[in-house]
Amino acid sequence: MAGEPLIENAPATDLSYRVFAGPTVIVTGKSPILNVKEQKTYDFRWACVYVTGKDGWLLAVSQATRLSA
């Protein structure tokens, strides 16, 4: 994946934060990602789950799905 765009570095819109006990936070959003081979940008919907650890917030899991054109 060297040189491929990363969802973590993409601009985000439609952000939503849900805070749970623990503390745990689920963040969802939408980001445009450039497909380098096609030179075409696609929108992705993504979700990240953060939990607190000894040194602060930790990313527990993330997932992204390309939206239909």
DRENTORKOL-3810 file (N, C-alpha, C; in nm, 4 decimals):
REM DRENTORKOL-3810
@n.u->0.0816; n.v->-0.1187; n.w->0.0000; ca.u->0.0000; ca.v->0.0000; ca.w->0.0000; c.u->0.0865; c.v->0.1259; c.w->0.0000
@n.u->0.2140; n.v->0.1091; n.w->-0.0233; ca.u->0.3033; ca.v->0.2242; ca.w->-0.0262; c.u->0.2562; c.v->0.3230; c.w->-0.1322
@n.u->0.2424; n.v->0.4476; n.w->-0.0945; ca.u->0.2001; ca.v->0.5508; ca.w->-0.1872; c.u->0.0502; c.v->0.5636; c.w->-0.2034
@n.u->-0.0261; n.v->0.4700; n.w->-0.1492; ca.u->-0.1719; ca.v->0.4761; ca.w->-0.1589; c.u->-0.2254; c.v->0.5759; c.w->-0.0558
@n.u->-0.3316; n.v->0.6498; n.w->-0.0898; ca.u->-0.3926; ca.v->0.7412; ca.w->0.0069; c.u->-0.4489; c.v->0.6639; c.w->0.1263
@n.u->-0.4441; n.v->0.7233; n.w->0.2428; ca.u->-0.4943; ca.v->0.6610; ca.w->0.3647; c.u->-0.6182; c.v->0.7343; c.w->0.4133
@n.u->-0.7169; n.v->0.6598; n.w->0.4604; ca.u->-0.8397; ca.v->0.7192; ca.w->0.5117; c.u->-0.8087; c.v->0.8093; c.w->0.6311
@n.u->-0.7060; n.v->0.7759; n.w->0.7085; ca.u->-0.6703; ca.v->0.8543; ca.w->0.8267; c.u->-0.6196; c.v->0.9937; c.w->0.7906
@n.u->-0.5712; n.v->1.0121; n.w->0.6676; ca.u->-0.5176; ca.v->1.1413; ca.w->0.6251; c.u->-0.6143; c.v->1.2211; c.w->0.5381
@n.u->-0.7293; n.v->1.1649; n.w->0.5082; ca.u->-0.8252; ca.v->1.2294; ca.w->0.4179; c.u->-0.9086; c.v->1.3332; c.w->0.4930
@n.u->-0.9549; n.v->1.4359; n.w->0.4222; ca.u->-1.0468; ca.v->1.5307; ca.w->0.4855; c.u->-1.1778; c.v->1.4590; c.w->0.5201
@n.u->-1.2414; n.v->1.4997; n.w->0.6282; ca.u->-1.3621; ca.v->1.4308; ca.w->0.6752; c.u->-1.4812; c.v->1.5263; c.w->0.6816
@n.u->-1.5978; n.v->1.4738; n.w->0.6479; ca.u->-1.7239; ca.v->1.5464; ca.w->0.6616; c.u->-1.8235; c.v->1.4545; c.w->0.7316
@n.u->-1.9401; n.v->1.5080; n.w->0.7623; ca.u->-2.0484; ca.v->1.4300; ca.w->0.8255; c.u->-2.0012; c.v->1.3609; c.w->0.9528
@n.u->-1.9192; n.v->1.4290; n.w->1.0331; ca.u->-1.8657; ca.v->1.3675; ca.w->1.1550; c.u->-1.9739; c.v->1.3517; c.w->1.2606
@n.u->-1.9685; n.v->1.2374; n.w->1.3275; ca.u->-2.0587; ca.v->1.2073; ca.w->1.4378; c.u->-1.9777; c.v->1.1406; c.w->1.5477
@n.u->-2.0007; n.v->1.1834; n.w->1.6721; ca.u->-1.9304; ca.v->1.1280; ca.w->1.7879; c.u->-2.0329; c.v->1.0705; c.w->1.8842
@n.u->-2.0118; n.v->0.9463; n.w->1.9259; ca.u->-2.0975; ca.v->0.8841; ca.w->2.0270; c.u->-2.0093; c.v->0.8400; c.w->2.1429
@n.u->-2.0378; n.v->0.8920; n.w->2.2618; ca.u->-1.9568; ca.v->0.8652; ca.w->2.3799; c.u->-2.0274; c.v->0.7604; c.w->2.4656
@n.u->-1.9509; n.v->0.6584; n.w->2.5076; ca.u->-2.0033; ca.v->0.5507; ca.w->2.5896; c.u->-1.9225; c.v->0.5406; c.w->2.7182
@n.u->-1.9706; n.v->0.4592; n.w->2.8122; ca.u->-1.8981; ca.v->0.4353; ca.w->2.9368; c.u->-1.7673; c.v->0.3657; c.w->2.9050
@n.u->-1.6719; n.v->0.3827; n.w->2.9896; ca.u->-1.5458; ca.v->0.3107; ca.w->2.9702; c.u->-1.4223; c.v->0.3932; c.w->2.9867
@n.u->-1.4033; n.v->0.5114; n.w->2.9364; ca.u->-1.4797; ca.v->0.5725; ca.w->2.8283; c.u->-1.4404; c.v->0.5191; c.w->2.6912
@n.u->-1.5402; n.v->0.5106; n.w->2.6086; ca.u->-1.5258; ca.v->0.4648; ca.w->2.4708; c.u->-1.5965; c.v->0.5655; c.w->2.3812
@n.u->-1.5386; n.v->0.5949; n.w->2.2651; ca.u->-1.5992; ca.v->0.6877; ca.w->2.1701; c.u->-1.6013; c.v->0.6219; c.w->2.0324
@n.u->-1.7163; n.v->0.6307; n.w->1.9653; ca.u->-1.7270; ca.v->0.5867; ca.w->1.8266; c.u->-1.7389; c.v->0.7120; c.w->1.7408
@n.u->-1.6524; n.v->0.7227; n.w->1.6428; ca.u->-1.6521; ca.v->0.8357; ca.w->1.5505; c.u->-1.6840; c.v->0.7823; c.w->1.4113
@n.u->-1.7801; n.v->0.8459; n.w->1.3439; ca.u->-1.8113; ca.v->0.8082; ca.w->1.2063; c.u->-1.8001; c.v->0.9319; c.w->1.1185
@n.u->-1.7746; n.v->0.9089; n.w->0.9902; ca.u->-1.7635; ca.v->1.0206; ca.w->0.8974; c.u->-1.7586; c.v->0.9727; c.w->0.7540
@n.u->-1.7382; n.v->1.0678; n.w->0.6649; ca.u->-1.7284; ca.v->1.0390; ca.w->0.5221; c.u->-1.6060; c.v->1.1123; c.w->0.4689
@n.u->-1.5287; n.v->1.0455; n.w->0.3823; ca.u->-1.4063; ca.v->1.1043; ca.w->0.3277; c.u->-1.3885; c.v->1.0657; c.w->0.1815
@n.u->-1.3397; n.v->1.1612; n.w->0.0995; ca.u->-1.3057; ca.v->1.1283; ca.w->-0.0387; c.u->-1.1649; c.v->1.0701; c.w->-0.0448
@n.u->-1.1478; n.v->0.9615; n.w->-0.1206; ca.u->-1.0164; ca.v->0.8980; ca.w->-0.1362; c.u->-0.9887; c.v->0.8813; c.w->-0.2849
@n.u->-0.8699; n.v->0.9198; n.w->-0.3260; ca.u->-0.8284; ca.v->0.9069; ca.w->-0.4652; c.u->-0.7797; c.v->0.7651; c.w->-0.4919
@n.u->-0.8382; n.v->0.7000; n.w->-0.5934; ca.u->-0.7878; ca.v->0.5723; ca.w->-0.6408; c.u->-0.6748; c.v->0.6058; c.w->-0.7387
@n.u->-0.5517; n.v->0.5780; n.w->-0.6977; ca.u->-0.4340; ca.v->0.6193; ca.w->-0.7745; c.u->-0.4330; c.v->0.5565; c.w->-0.9136
@n.u->-0.4677; n.v->0.4291; n.w->-0.9245; ca.u->-0.4643; ca.v->0.3602; ca.w->-1.0536; c.u->-0.5661; c.v->0.4177; c.w->-1.1518
@n.u->-0.6863; n.v->0.4494; n.w->-1.1019; ca.u->-0.7928; ca.v->0.5017; ca.w->-1.1879; c.u->-0.7904; c.v->0.6535; c.w->-1.2002
@n.u->-0.7163; n.v->0.7207; n.w->-1.1090; ca.u->-0.7177; ca.v->0.8662; ca.w->-1.1007; c.u->-0.8613; c.v->0.9183; c.w->-1.0859
@n.u->-0.9373; n.v->0.8477; n.w->-0.9991; ca.u->-1.0753; ca.v->0.8841; ca.w->-0.9717; c.u->-1.0959; c.v->0.8856; c.w->-0.8205
@n.u->-1.1731; n.v->0.9824; n.w->-0.7726; ca.u->-1.1997; ca.v->0.9942; ca.w->-0.6293; c.u->-1.3320; c.v->0.9271; c.w->-0.5954
@n.u->-1.3310; n.v->0.8489; n.w->-0.4882; ca.u->-1.4509; ca.v->0.7810; ca.w->-0.4381; c.u->-1.4761; c.v->0.8247; c.w->-0.2950
@n.u->-1.6038; n.v->0.8333; n.w->-0.2565; ca.u->-1.6393; ca.v->0.8622; ca.w->-0.1178; c.u->-1.6413; c.v->0.7336; c.w->-0.0371
@n.u->-1.5913; n.v->0.7418; n.w->0.0849; ca.u->-1.5914; ca.v->0.6307; ca.w->0.1793; c.u->-1.6623; c.v->0.6727; c.w->0.3064
@n.u->-1.7435; n.v->0.5844; n.w->0.3601; ca.u->-1.8023; ca.v->0.6000; ca.w->0.4928; c.u->-1.7149; c.v->0.5187; c.w->0.5863
@n.u->-1.6804; n.v->0.5747; n.w->0.7020; ca.u->-1.5882; ca.v->0.5051; ca.w->0.7918; c.u->-1.6335; c.v->0.5178; c.w->0.9371
@n.u->-1.5805; n.v->0.4275; n.w->1.0190; ca.u->-1.6072; ca.v->0.4281; ca.w->1.1629; c.u->-1.4790; c.v->0.3918; c.w->1.2367
@n.u->-1.4553; n.v->0.4595; n.w->1.3482; ca.u->-1.3404; ca.v->0.4316; ca.w->1.4351; c.u->-1.3901; c.v->0.4200; c.w->1.5781
@n.u->-1.3359; n.v->0.3247; n.w->1.6512; ca.u->-1.3683; ca.v->0.3080; ca.w->1.7928; c.u->-1.2418; c.v->0.3385; c.w->1.8726
@n.u->-1.2528; n.v->0.4360; n.w->1.9635; ca.u->-1.1413; ca.v->0.4744; ca.w->2.0500; c.u->-1.1742; c.v->0.4359; c.w->2.1939
@n.u->-1.0731; n.v->0.3887; n.w->2.2654; ca.u->-1.0855; ca.v->0.3574; ca.w->2.4073; c.u->-0.9708; c.v->0.4265; c.w->2.4808
@n.u->-0.9885; n.v->0.4475; n.w->2.6106; ca.u->-0.8795; ca.v->0.5074; ca.w->2.6863; c.u->-0.7855; c.v->0.3990; c.w->2.7364
@n.u->-0.6595; n.v->0.4303; n.w->2.7299; ca.u->-0.5552; ca.v->0.3404; ca.w->2.7787; c.u->-0.4685; c.v->0.4129; c.w->2.8788
@n.u->-0.3627; n.v->0.3494; n.w->2.9190; ca.u->-0.2708; ca.v->0.4062; ca.w->3.0178; c.u->-0.2152; c.v->0.5413; c.w->2.9724
@n.u->-0.1883; n.v->0.5548; n.w->2.8426; ca.u->-0.1273; ca.v->0.6766; ca.w->2.7904; c.u->-0.2258; c.v->0.7676; c.w->2.7167
@n.u->-0.3560; n.v->0.7455; n.w->2.7326; ca.u->-0.4560; ca.v->0.8293; ca.w->2.6666; c.u->-0.5400; c.v->0.7502; c.w->2.5680
@n.u->-0.5950; n.v->0.8185; n.w->2.4684; ca.u->-0.6844; ca.v->0.7556; ca.w->2.3722; c.u->-0.6085; c.v->0.6622; c.w->2.2789
@n.u->-0.6685; n.v->0.5451; n.w->2.2545; ca.u->-0.6118; ca.v->0.4444; ca.w->2.1642; c.u->-0.7170; c.v->0.4056; c.w->2.0608
@n.u->-0.6730; n.v->0.3877; n.w->1.9372; ca.u->-0.7625; ca.v->0.3396; ca.w->1.8327; c.u->-0.7773; c.v->0.1893; c.w->1.8492
@n.u->-0.8983; n.v->0.1430; n.w->1.8802; ca.u->-0.9223; ca.v->0.0001; ca.w->1.9009; c.u->-0.9505; c.v->-0.0701; c.w->1.7688
@n.u->-1.0325; n.v->-0.0069; n.w->1.6829; ca.u->-1.0678; ca.v->-0.0673; ca.w->1.5545; c.u->-1.1174; c.v->0.0423; c.w->1.4611
@n.u->-1.0925; n.v->0.0234; n.w->1.3317; ca.u->-1.1475; ca.v->0.1151; ca.w->1.2322; c.u->-1.1902; c.v->0.0349; c.w->1.1106
@n.u->-1.2852; n.v->0.0898; n.w->1.0350; ca.u->-1.3379; ca.v->0.0215; ca.w->0.9177; c.u->-1.3850; c.v->0.1286; c.w->0.8200
@n.u->-1.3620; n.v->0.1042; n.w->0.6910; ca.u->-1.4079; ca.v->0.1984; ca.w->0.5877; c.u->-1.4707; c.v->0.1194; c.w->0.4723
@n.u->-1.5778; n.v->0.1758; n.w->0.4166; ca.u->-1.6488; ca.v->0.1131; ca.w->0.3051; c.u->-1.6693; c.v->0.2161; c.w->0.1956
@n.u->-1.6350; n.v->0.1789; n.w->0.0732; ca.u->-1.6565; ca.v->0.2694; ca.w->-0.0403; c.u->-1.8055; c.v->0.2787; c.w->-0.0696
@n.u->-1.8547; n.v->0.3999; n.w->-0.0886; ca.u->-1.9948; ca.v->0.4217; ca.w->-0.1199; c.u->-2.0167; c.v->0.4017; c.w->-0.2700
@n.u->-2.1354; n.v->0.3595; n.w->-0.3051; ca.u->-2.1695; ca.v->0.3378; ca.w->-0.4460; c.u->-2.1703; c.v->0.4706; c.w->-0.5186
@n.u->-2.1333; n.v->0.4647; n.w->-0.6442; ca.u->-2.1303; ca.v->0.5882; ca.w->-0.7263; c.u->-2.2665; c.v->0.6341; c.w->-0.7632
END
